[in-house]
């Protein structure tokens, strides 16, 4: 095995002596840098799908819907009950009871935990190394 490697090593040394080494042109570095600049892609600026104004509109719609459902549980806007306004400002008002199965409670808790966790993970992953 060693003879084979020695023969190859001698062959390569002789080959380099015959051929010699080549020197790059004087503007080699500048040509390489120009090529890199041409191939580099412009950085993409992050633009969210829904703007801040859009999120405000969505949140406002949800809030207004929740207030309307709370104030007008019968589903109609034709009659504003003054009693419902009194109930809001009195501490005697009780919220309706919602019965959920255990699976639904676990699902809601899991989704809430997931949604709360996303900003923390994003903050950790965006930190420079």
Steps between C-alpha positions, in 0.01 A plus 500: 500500500776742587670444165181599323468822699870579455470451123196727486670762713811500280283516188309802634823678602649445155179618336503826699866558413426462128181703494586758762256710697289771346460849638158666489461823307551828681129589505389150606362617836302784348353266236394252768340777707310630195370150431389465862323836489316401183388167642397631840127539534342812647368446847126455521330745733248332728148622438222343703194367321272698730617850590468655845200696381342177379554335838340801668197468272470126569535553875248781497249286310540218748465738796193669354345161424563382855343815645198469269447137596530594864258795481252351253479127571169463314678575174316818408604863504144629483458536871763629741426381847597740772498209742797346320699821557405493867609137517844587363567757769356297786691219662192278508539405135592138446654365185331210328641159582678324218537125523799361317632146487842425643643451150379845396652660811833328429487607135432863590777496763746346252420755229527787750836371622620462142394855409667643811819305429550621141628855584748362751637246253521764229693729731744221587551395139550857375791565735836513321731213579 
